[in-house]
Amino acid sequence: DVTEIEEKEAQAKQEEQIMKEQELSNLLHEKRYLKALGLAISLDRPHTVLMVVKAILKEPDGRKHLEENIVRLRKDQKEAVLAFLVTWNTNSRNCHEAQAVMETLLKHEAPDNLLQFSGIKPAVESLLPYT
């Protein structure tokens, strides 16, 4: 009978998820945005990533800090942010943040690098009507 083992594994995953969410909350409170962005991306939380971006932009010199944080992300994290911003851009309340992140990606990534991103073609096709 593996039911008990599966229940323990599910409970362990749930506890780990709660710990990560608490860590994310602490990082935001401490204004450690790069780690918060990375953790929110790893948790696959587009809305949380958006909240981190909004928090960064509210800071003095927010655009500069946003650029510094986005540039330091790994390629896979940038790909995830690109996928998230496609959705953010369709909503007028979040389009400014999406445009700020997109501007940073376009400014700091070489076109050849951008073409290597997974899902770049559908992302661009989705961004064009709203941009």
DSSP file (Angstrom, degrees, kcal/mol; ACC not computed):
  #  RESIDUE AA STRUCTURE BP1 BP2  ACC     N-H-->O    O-->H-N    N-H-->O    O-->H-N    TCO  KAPPA ALPHA  PHI   PSI    X-CA   Y-CA   Z-CA
    1    1 A D              0   0    0      0, 0.0     4,-0.2     0, 0.0     3,-0.2   0.000 360.0 360.0 360.0 120.6    0.0    0.0    0.0
    2    2 A V     >  +     0   0    0      1,-0.1     4,-2.6     2,-0.1     5,-0.2   0.338 360.0 100.3-105.1   4.6    1.6    3.3   -1.1
    3    3 A T  H  > S+     0   0    0      1,-0.2     4,-2.5     2,-0.2     5,-0.2   0.912  82.9  48.7 -58.3 -45.7   -1.2    5.6    0.0
    4    4 A E  H  > S+     0   0    0      1,-0.2     4,-2.2     2,-0.2    -1,-0.2   0.897 111.8  49.3 -63.7 -40.7    0.6    6.6    3.2
    5    5 A I  H  > S+     0   0    0     -4,-0.2     4,-2.3     2,-0.2    -1,-0.2   0.921 111.7  48.8 -64.3 -44.3    3.9    7.3    1.2
    6    6 A E  H  X S+     0   0    0     -4,-2.6     4,-2.5     1,-0.2    -2,-0.2   0.894 110.4  51.3 -63.5 -39.8    2.0    9.4   -1.4
    7    7 A E  H  X S+     0   0    0     -4,-2.5     4,-2.4    -5,-0.2    -1,-0.2   0.905 110.4  48.8 -64.0 -40.9    0.2   11.4    1.4
    8    8 A K  H  X S+     0   0    0     -4,-2.2     4,-2.4     2,-0.2    -2,-0.2   0.898 111.5  49.6 -65.2 -40.3    3.5   12.1    3.1
    9    9 A E  H  X S+     0   0    0     -4,-2.3     4,-2.3     2,-0.2    -2,-0.2   0.916 111.7  48.3 -64.6 -43.0    5.1   13.2   -0.2
   10   10 A A  H  X S+     0   0    0     -4,-2.5     4,-2.3     1,-0.2    -2,-0.2   0.902 112.2  49.4 -63.3 -41.3    2.1   15.5   -0.9
   11   11 A Q  H  X S+     0   0    0     -4,-2.4     4,-2.5     2,-0.2    -2,-0.2   0.898 110.3  50.7 -65.2 -40.6    2.3   17.0    2.6
   12   12 A A  H  X S+     0   0    0     -4,-2.4     4,-2.3     2,-0.2    -2,-0.2   0.902 110.8  48.8 -64.6 -41.0    6.0   17.6    2.2
   13   13 A K  H  X S+     0   0    0     -4,-2.3     4,-2.3     2,-0.2    -2,-0.2   0.911 111.6  49.6 -63.9 -42.0    5.4   19.4   -1.1
   14   14 A Q  H  X S+     0   0    0     -4,-2.3     4,-2.2     2,-0.2    -2,-0.2   0.909 111.3  48.7 -64.2 -42.1    2.7   21.5    0.5
   15   15 A E  H  X S+     0   0    0     -4,-2.5     4,-2.3     2,-0.2    -1,-0.2   0.900 111.1  50.3 -63.9 -40.8    5.0   22.4    3.4
   16   16 A E  H  X S+     0   0    0     -4,-2.3     4,-2.3     2,-0.2    -2,-0.2   0.899 109.5  51.4 -63.6 -40.4    7.8   23.3    1.0
   17   17 A Q  H  X S+     0   0    0     -4,-2.3     4,-2.3     2,-0.2    -2,-0.2   0.913 109.9  49.1 -62.1 -43.9    5.4   25.5   -1.0
   18   18 A I  H  X S+     0   0    0     -4,-2.2     4,-2.2     1,-0.2    -2,-0.2   0.903 110.5  50.9 -63.0 -42.2    4.3   27.3    2.2
   19   19 A M  H  X S+     0   0    0     -4,-2.3     4,-2.4     1,-0.2    -2,-0.2   0.905 110.5  48.9 -62.5 -41.9    8.0   27.9    3.1
   20   20 A K  H  X S+     0   0    0     -4,-2.3     4,-2.5     2,-0.2    -2,-0.2   0.894 110.3  50.8 -65.9 -39.7    8.8   29.3   -0.3
   21   21 A E  H  X S+     0   0    0     -4,-2.3     4,-2.2     2,-0.2    -1,-0.2   0.891 111.1  48.4 -65.4 -38.5    5.8   31.6   -0.1
   22   22 A Q  H  X S+     0   0    0     -4,-2.2     4,-2.4     2,-0.2    -2,-0.2   0.910 111.2  50.2 -65.7 -42.0    6.9   32.8    3.3
   23   23 A E  H  X S+     0   0    0     -4,-2.4     4,-2.5     2,-0.2    -2,-0.2   0.904 109.7  51.5 -61.7 -41.2   10.4   33.4    2.0
   24   24 A L  H  X S+     0   0    0     -4,-2.5     4,-2.3     2,-0.2    -2,-0.2   0.917 109.1  50.1 -61.2 -44.7    9.0   35.3   -1.0
   25   25 A S  H  X S+     0   0    0     -4,-2.2     4,-2.2     1,-0.2    -1,-0.2   0.914 111.6  48.6 -59.9 -43.5    7.0   37.5    1.4
   26   26 A N  H  X S+     0   0    0     -4,-2.4     4,-2.2     2,-0.2    -2,-0.2   0.901 109.4  52.2 -64.3 -41.5   10.1   38.2    3.5
   27   27 A L  H  <>S+     0   0    0     -4,-2.5     5,-2.7     1,-0.2     4,-0.4   0.903 110.5  48.0 -62.8 -41.3   12.2   39.0    0.4
   28   28 A L  H ><5S+     0   0    0     -4,-2.3     3,-1.0     1,-0.2    -1,-0.2   0.914 111.4  50.3 -64.8 -42.1    9.6   41.6   -0.7
   29   29 A H  H 3<5S+     0   0    0     -4,-2.2    -2,-0.2     1,-0.3    -1,-0.2   0.872 113.0  46.0 -63.2 -36.9    9.4   43.1    2.7
   30   30 A E  T 3<5S-     0   0    0     -4,-2.2    -1,-0.3    -5,-0.2    -2,-0.2   0.448 112.0-122.8 -85.0  -1.0   13.3   43.3    2.8
   31   31 A K  T < 5 +     0   0    0     -3,-1.0     2,-1.1    -4,-0.4    -3,-0.2   0.847  60.8 148.1  59.9  38.1   13.2   44.8   -0.8
   32   32 A R     >< +     0   0    0     -5,-2.7     4,-1.9     1,-0.2    -1,-0.2  -0.698  17.6 169.0 -98.0  77.8   15.5   42.0   -2.1
   33   33 A Y  H  >  +     0   0    0     -2,-1.1     4,-3.1     1,-0.2     5,-0.2   0.812  62.5  57.6 -70.5 -35.5   13.9   42.2   -5.5
   34   34 A L  H  > S+     0   0    0      2,-0.2     4,-2.4     1,-0.2    -1,-0.2   0.945 112.5  41.6 -62.9 -46.8   16.2   40.0   -7.5
   35   35 A K  H  > S+     0   0    0      2,-0.2     4,-2.6     1,-0.2    -1,-0.2   0.888 114.6  53.0 -65.8 -38.1   15.8   37.0   -5.2
   36   36 A A  H  X S+     0   0    0     -4,-1.9     4,-2.6     2,-0.2     5,-0.2   0.916 109.6  48.5 -63.3 -42.5   12.1   37.7   -5.0
   37   37 A L  H  X S+     0   0    0     -4,-3.1     4,-2.5     2,-0.2     5,-0.2   0.944 112.5  48.4 -61.0 -47.6   11.8   37.8   -8.8
   38   38 A G  H  X S+     0   0    0     -4,-2.4     4,-2.3    -5,-0.2    -2,-0.2   0.906 113.7  46.1 -60.1 -43.1   13.7   34.5   -9.1
   39   39 A L  H  X S+     0   0    0     -4,-2.6     4,-1.9     2,-0.2    -1,-0.2   0.914 112.2  49.8 -68.1 -42.6   11.6   32.8   -6.5
   40   40 A A  H  <>S+     0   0    0     -4,-2.6     5,-2.2     1,-0.2     4,-0.2   0.882 112.4  48.8 -63.6 -37.6    8.3   34.0   -8.0
   41   41 A I  H ><5S+     0   0    0     -4,-2.5     3,-1.4    -5,-0.2    -1,-0.2   0.920 110.1  50.5 -66.9 -43.3    9.4   32.8  -11.4
   42   42 A S  H 3<5S+     0   0    0     -4,-2.3    -2,-0.2     1,-0.3    -1,-0.2   0.818 109.4  51.2 -65.8 -29.3   10.4   29.4  -10.0
   43   43 A L  T 3<5S-     0   0    0     -4,-1.9    -1,-0.3    -5,-0.1    -2,-0.2   0.503 112.7-124.7 -81.3  -3.8    7.0   29.1   -8.3
   44   44 A D  T < 5 +     0   0    0     -3,-1.4    -3,-0.2    -4,-0.2    -2,-0.1   0.957  57.7 151.0  56.4  55.1    5.4   30.0  -11.7
   45   45 A R     >< +     0   0    0     -5,-2.2     4,-2.4     1,-0.2     5,-0.2  -0.785  21.3 176.4-117.5  84.6    3.5   32.9  -10.3
   46   46 A P  H  > S+     0   0    0      0, 0.0     4,-2.3     0, 0.0    -1,-0.2   0.881  83.1  51.5 -57.0 -40.1    2.9   35.5  -13.0
   47   47 A H  H  > S+     0   0    0      2,-0.2     4,-2.2     1,-0.2     5,-0.1   0.897 110.2  48.5 -66.3 -39.0    0.9   37.7  -10.7
   48   48 A T  H  > S+     0   0    0      2,-0.2     4,-2.2     1,-0.2    -1,-0.2   0.896 109.9  51.8 -67.4 -40.0    3.5   37.7   -8.0
   49   49 A V  H  X S+     0   0    0     -4,-2.4     4,-2.5     1,-0.2    -2,-0.2   0.919 109.4  51.3 -60.6 -42.1    6.2   38.5  -10.5
   50   50 A L  H  X S+     0   0    0     -4,-2.3     4,-2.7     1,-0.2    -2,-0.2   0.902 107.9  51.6 -60.9 -41.5    4.0   41.5  -11.6
   51   51 A M  H  X S+     0   0    0     -4,-2.2     4,-2.3     2,-0.2    -1,-0.2   0.877 109.7  50.0 -64.2 -37.0    3.7   42.6   -8.0
   52   52 A V  H  X S+     0   0    0     -4,-2.2     4,-2.4     2,-0.2    -2,-0.2   0.927 110.9  49.2 -65.5 -44.3    7.5   42.5   -7.6
   53   53 A V  H  X S+     0   0    0     -4,-2.5     4,-2.4     1,-0.2    -2,-0.2   0.919 111.6  49.1 -60.9 -43.8    7.9   44.5  -10.8
   54   54 A K  H  X S+     0   0    0     -4,-2.7     4,-1.4     1,-0.2    -1,-0.2   0.905 110.2  51.2 -62.6 -40.9    5.3   47.1   -9.6
   55   55 A A  H  X S+     0   0    0     -4,-2.3     4,-0.7     1,-0.2    -1,-0.2   0.901 110.4  49.1 -63.3 -40.5    7.2   47.3   -6.2
   56   56 A I  H >< S+     0   0    0     -4,-2.4     3,-1.2     1,-0.2    -2,-0.2   0.929 109.5  51.6 -63.7 -44.6   10.5   47.9   -8.0
   57   57 A L  H 3< S+     0   0    0     -4,-2.4     5,-0.4     1,-0.3    -1,-0.2   0.744 102.9  59.8 -67.6 -22.3    8.9   50.6  -10.2
   58   58 A K  H 3< S+     0   0    0     -4,-1.4    -1,-0.3    -3,-0.2    -2,-0.2   0.698  89.1  92.6 -76.2 -18.8    7.5   52.4   -7.1
   59   59 A E  S X< S-     0   0    0     -3,-1.2     3,-1.3    -4,-0.7     4,-0.1  -0.314  97.4 -88.7 -69.6 155.9   11.0   52.8   -5.7
   60   60 A P  T 3  S+     0   0    0      0, 0.0    -1,-0.1     0, 0.0     5,-0.1  -0.471 121.8  15.6 -60.4 139.8   13.0   56.0   -6.4
   61   61 A D  T 3> S+     0   0    0     -2,-0.1     4,-2.2    -4,-0.1     5,-0.2   0.885  86.3 162.9  57.4  40.5   14.9   55.4   -9.7
   62   62 A G  H <>  +     0   0    0     -3,-1.3     4,-2.7    -5,-0.4     5,-0.2   0.870  66.3  53.2 -59.2 -42.0   12.5   52.4  -10.2
   63   63 A R  H  > S+     0   0    0     -6,-0.2     4,-2.5     1,-0.2    -1,-0.2   0.913 109.9  48.9 -61.2 -42.0   13.2   52.0  -13.9
   64   64 A K  H  > S+     0   0    0      1,-0.2     4,-2.3     2,-0.2    -1,-0.2   0.920 113.0  46.8 -63.8 -44.0   16.9   51.8  -13.3
   65   65 A H  H  X S+     0   0    0     -4,-2.2     4,-2.1     2,-0.2    -2,-0.2   0.874 110.3  53.6 -66.2 -37.3   16.4   49.2  -10.5
   66   66 A L  H  X S+     0   0    0     -4,-2.7     4,-2.9     2,-0.2     5,-0.3   0.942 109.5  48.2 -62.1 -46.5   14.1   47.3  -12.8
   67   67 A E  H  X S+     0   0    0     -4,-2.5     4,-2.6     1,-0.2     5,-0.2   0.933 110.1  51.8 -58.5 -46.3   16.7   47.2  -15.5
   68   68 A E  H  X S+     0   0    0     -4,-2.3     4,-0.9     1,-0.2    -1,-0.2   0.884 114.8  42.7 -58.8 -39.4   19.4   46.1  -13.0
   69   69 A N  H  < S+     0   0    0     -4,-2.1     4,-0.4     2,-0.2    -2,-0.2   0.907 114.5  47.8 -76.0 -42.5   17.2   43.2  -11.8
   70   70 A I  H >< S+     0   0    0     -4,-2.9     3,-1.3     1,-0.2    -2,-0.2   0.907 109.3  54.3 -65.6 -41.2   15.9   42.0  -15.2
   71   71 A V  H 3< S+     0   0    0     -4,-2.6    -1,-0.2    -5,-0.3    -2,-0.2   0.832 104.9  55.2 -61.6 -32.7   19.4   42.0  -16.7
   72   72 A R  T 3< S+     0   0    0     -4,-0.9    -1,-0.3    -5,-0.2    -2,-0.2   0.524  85.7 105.4 -82.4  -5.4   20.7   39.8  -13.9
   73   73 A L  S <  S-     0   0    0     -3,-1.3     2,-0.0    -4,-0.4    -3,-0.0  -0.382  77.3-108.0 -71.9 153.9   18.1   37.1  -14.5
   74   74 A R     >  -     0   0    0      1,-0.1     4,-2.3    -2,-0.1     5,-0.2  -0.312  33.7-103.3 -73.0 165.4   19.1   33.8  -16.2
   75   75 A K  H  > S+     0   0    0      1,-0.2     4,-2.4     2,-0.2     5,-0.2   0.912 122.1  50.7 -58.8 -45.3   18.0   33.1  -19.7
   76   76 A D  H  > S+     0   0    0      1,-0.2     4,-1.9     2,-0.2    -1,-0.2   0.863 110.5  50.2 -63.5 -34.7   15.2   30.7  -18.6
   77   77 A Q  H  > S+     0   0    0      2,-0.2     4,-2.5     1,-0.2    -1,-0.2   0.887 109.2  50.9 -69.6 -38.7   13.9   33.3  -16.1
   78   78 A K  H  X S+     0   0    0     -4,-2.3     4,-2.5     2,-0.2    -2,-0.2   0.894 108.4  52.8 -64.5 -38.7   13.9   36.0  -18.8
   79   79 A E  H  X S+     0   0    0     -4,-2.4     4,-2.1     2,-0.2    -2,-0.2   0.912 109.9  48.2 -61.2 -42.6   11.9   33.6  -21.1
   80   80 A A  H  X S+     0   0    0     -4,-1.9     4,-2.3     2,-0.2    -2,-0.2   0.917 111.1  49.9 -64.7 -43.2    9.4   33.1  -18.3
   81   81 A V  H  X S+     0   0    0     -4,-2.5     4,-2.9     1,-0.2    -2,-0.2   0.895 108.6  53.7 -62.9 -39.4    9.1   36.8  -17.7
   82   82 A L  H  X S+     0   0    0     -4,-2.5     4,-1.2     1,-0.2    -1,-0.2   0.921 109.2  48.1 -60.5 -43.6    8.6   37.3  -21.4
   83   83 A A  H  X S+     0   0    0     -4,-2.1     4,-0.9     1,-0.2    -2,-0.2   0.898 113.3  48.7 -63.4 -39.9    5.7   34.8  -21.4
   84   84 A F  H >X S+     0   0    0     -4,-2.3     4,-2.1     1,-0.2     3,-0.7   0.917 106.9  54.5 -66.1 -42.8    4.2   36.5  -18.3
   85   85 A L  H 3X S+     0   0    0     -4,-2.9     4,-2.4     1,-0.3    -1,-0.2   0.756  96.9  65.5 -69.1 -22.1    4.4   40.0  -19.8
   86   86 A V  H 3X S+     0   0    0     -4,-1.2     4,-0.5     2,-0.2    -1,-0.3   0.925 108.5  40.7 -60.2 -43.2    2.5   38.9  -22.9
   87   87 A T  H X< S+     0   0    0     -4,-0.9     3,-1.1    -3,-0.7     4,-0.3   0.908 113.6  52.8 -71.2 -42.7   -0.5   38.4  -20.6
   88   88 A W  H >< S+     0   0    0     -4,-2.1     3,-1.6     1,-0.2     6,-0.4   0.876 102.0  61.2 -59.4 -37.2    0.1   41.5  -18.5
   89   89 A N  H 3< S+     0   0    0     -4,-2.4    -1,-0.2     1,-0.3    -2,-0.2   0.712  93.4  63.7 -66.7 -20.8    0.2   43.6  -21.7
   90   90 A T  T << S+     0   0    0     -3,-1.1     2,-0.5    -4,-0.5    -1,-0.3   0.607  93.6  71.3 -79.4 -10.5   -3.4   42.7  -22.6
   91   91 A N  S X> S-     0   0    0     -3,-1.6     3,-1.4    -4,-0.3     4,-1.1  -0.924  75.3-145.1-110.5 125.9   -4.7   44.4  -19.4
   92   92 A S  T 34 S+     0   0    0     -2,-0.5     4,-0.4     1,-0.3    -1,-0.1   0.753  99.0  59.7 -63.0 -23.6   -4.6   48.2  -19.3
   93   93 A R  T 34 S+     0   0    0      1,-0.2    -1,-0.3     2,-0.1     4,-0.1   0.773 117.9  29.3 -73.2 -24.2   -3.9   48.2  -15.6
   94   94 A N  T <> S+     0   0    0     -3,-1.4     4,-2.1    -6,-0.4     3,-0.3   0.408  91.3  96.5-114.8  -0.1   -0.7   46.2  -16.1
   95   95 A C  H  X S+     0   0    0     -4,-1.1     4,-2.7     1,-0.2     5,-0.2   0.831  80.5  57.3 -66.3 -31.2    0.5   47.3  -19.6
   96   96 A H  H  > S+     0   0    0     -4,-0.4     4,-2.0     2,-0.2    -1,-0.2   0.906 109.1  45.3 -66.7 -40.0    2.9   49.9  -18.3
   97   97 A E  H  > S+     0   0    0     -3,-0.3     4,-2.3     2,-0.2     5,-0.2   0.910 113.1  51.1 -66.9 -42.0    4.8   47.4  -16.3
   98   98 A A  H  X S+     0   0    0     -4,-2.1     4,-2.7     1,-0.2    -2,-0.2   0.919 110.9  48.4 -60.9 -43.3    4.8   44.9  -19.2
   99   99 A Q  H  X S+     0   0    0     -4,-2.7     4,-2.7     2,-0.2    -1,-0.2   0.870 109.4  52.8 -66.0 -36.6    6.1   47.6  -21.5
  100  100 A A  H  X S+     0   0    0     -4,-2.0     4,-1.9     2,-0.2    -1,-0.2   0.920 112.8  43.7 -65.1 -43.0    8.9   48.6  -19.0
  101  101 A V  H  X S+     0   0    0     -4,-2.3     4,-2.5     2,-0.2    -2,-0.2   0.917 114.3  50.1 -67.7 -42.6   10.0   44.9  -18.7
  102  102 A M  H  X S+     0   0    0     -4,-2.7     4,-2.8     1,-0.2     5,-0.2   0.911 108.6  52.7 -62.8 -41.8    9.8   44.5  -22.5
  103  103 A E  H  X S+     0   0    0     -4,-2.7     4,-2.3     1,-0.2    -1,-0.2   0.919 109.6  49.5 -58.5 -44.2   11.8   47.7  -23.0
  104  104 A T  H  X S+     0   0    0     -4,-1.9     4,-2.3     2,-0.2     5,-0.2   0.925 111.7  48.0 -62.1 -45.2   14.5   46.4  -20.7
  105  105 A L  H  X S+     0   0    0     -4,-2.5     4,-1.7     1,-0.2    -2,-0.2   0.923 114.4  45.9 -62.1 -43.7   14.7   43.0  -22.5
  106  106 A L  H  < S+     0   0    0     -4,-2.8    -1,-0.2     1,-0.2    -2,-0.2   0.846 115.3  47.4 -68.4 -33.0   14.8   44.7  -25.9
  107  107 A K  H  < S+     0   0    0     -4,-2.3    -1,-0.2    -5,-0.2    -2,-0.2   0.848 121.5  32.5 -76.4 -35.0   17.5   47.2  -24.8
  108  108 A H  H  < S+     0   0    0     -4,-2.3     2,-0.5    -5,-0.2    -2,-0.2   0.542 105.2  73.8-106.2  -8.2   19.8   44.7  -23.1
  109  109 A E  S  < S-     0   0    0     -4,-1.7   -38,-0.0    -5,-0.2    -1,-0.0  -0.913  80.3-123.2-108.2 132.1   19.4   41.5  -25.1
  110  110 A A    >>  -     0   0    0     -2,-0.5     4,-2.4     1,-0.1     3,-0.5  -0.400  26.0-115.9 -65.8 146.9   21.0   41.3  -28.5
  111  111 A P  H 3> S+     0   0    0      0, 0.0     4,-2.2     0, 0.0     5,-0.1   0.875 117.3  54.7 -54.1 -38.3   18.5   40.4  -31.3
  112  112 A D  H 3> S+     0   0    0      1,-0.2     4,-0.6     2,-0.2    -2,-0.0   0.890 108.7  48.3 -63.0 -37.7   20.2   37.1  -31.9
  113  113 A N  H X> S+     0   0    0     -3,-0.5     3,-0.9     1,-0.2     4,-0.5   0.910 109.4  52.4 -67.5 -41.5   19.8   36.2  -28.2
  114  114 A L  H >< S+     0   0    0     -4,-2.4     3,-1.3     1,-0.3    -2,-0.2   0.882 103.9  57.0 -61.9 -37.6   16.1   37.2  -28.3
  115  115 A L  H 3< S+     0   0    0     -4,-2.2    -1,-0.3     1,-0.3    -2,-0.2   0.725 101.1  58.8 -66.3 -19.7   15.6   34.9  -31.3
  116  116 A Q  H << S+     0   0    0     -3,-0.9    -1,-0.3    -4,-0.6    -2,-0.2   0.606  81.0 109.0 -83.3 -13.0   16.9   32.0  -29.2
  117  117 A F  S X< S-     0   0    0     -3,-1.3     3,-1.3    -4,-0.5     2,-0.3  -0.394  78.6-114.1 -64.8 137.7   14.3   32.5  -26.5
  118  118 A S  T 3  S+     0   0    0      1,-0.2    -1,-0.1     2,-0.1    -2,-0.1  -0.561  99.9  15.0 -71.9 135.4   11.7   29.7  -26.5
  119  119 A G  T 3> S+     0   0    0     -2,-0.3     4,-1.6    -3,-0.0    -1,-0.2   0.678  83.1 133.1  78.0  18.3    8.3   31.0  -27.5
  120  120 A I  H <>  +     0   0    0     -3,-1.3     4,-2.7     2,-0.2     5,-0.2   0.901  67.5  53.5 -69.8 -39.4    9.6   34.3  -28.9
  121  121 A K  H  > S+     0   0    0     -4,-0.2     4,-2.4     1,-0.2     5,-0.2   0.960 112.5  41.3 -63.6 -52.2    7.6   34.2  -32.1
  122  122 A P  H  > S+     0   0    0      0, 0.0     4,-2.1     0, 0.0    -1,-0.2   0.862 114.1  55.6 -63.1 -31.9    4.2   33.7  -30.5
  123  123 A A  H  X S+     0   0    0     -4,-1.6     4,-2.2     2,-0.2    -2,-0.2   0.944 109.5  44.6 -64.4 -47.1    5.1   36.2  -27.8
  124  124 A V  H  X S+     0   0    0     -4,-2.7     4,-2.2     1,-0.2    -1,-0.2   0.915 112.4  52.4 -63.5 -42.5    5.9   38.9  -30.4
  125  125 A E  H  < S+     0   0    0     -4,-2.4    -1,-0.2    -5,-0.2    -2,-0.2   0.870 113.0  44.9 -60.9 -36.3    2.7   38.0  -32.3
  126  126 A S  H  < S+     0   0    0     -4,-2.1     4,-0.5    -5,-0.2    -1,-0.2   0.817 113.4  50.3 -76.7 -31.6    0.7   38.4  -29.2
  127  127 A L  H >X S+     0   0    0     -4,-2.2     4,-1.5     1,-0.2     3,-0.9   0.850  95.3  71.7 -75.7 -34.8    2.4   41.7  -28.1
  128  128 A L  G >< S+     0   0    0     -4,-2.2     3,-0.5     1,-0.2    -1,-0.2   0.878  94.1  50.3 -54.9 -47.6    2.0   43.5  -31.4
  129  129 A P  G 34 S+     0   0    0      0, 0.0    -1,-0.2     0, 0.0    -2,-0.1   0.814 119.1  37.9 -63.7 -27.2   -1.7   44.2  -31.3
  130  130 A Y  G <4        0   0    0     -3,-0.9    -2,-0.2    -4,-0.5    -3,-0.1   0.561 360.0 360.0 -99.7 -10.4   -1.5   45.7  -27.8
  131  131 A T    <<        0   0    0     -4,-1.5    -1,-0.2    -3,-0.5    -3,-0.1   0.453 360.0 360.0 -92.6 360.0    1.7   47.5  -28.0
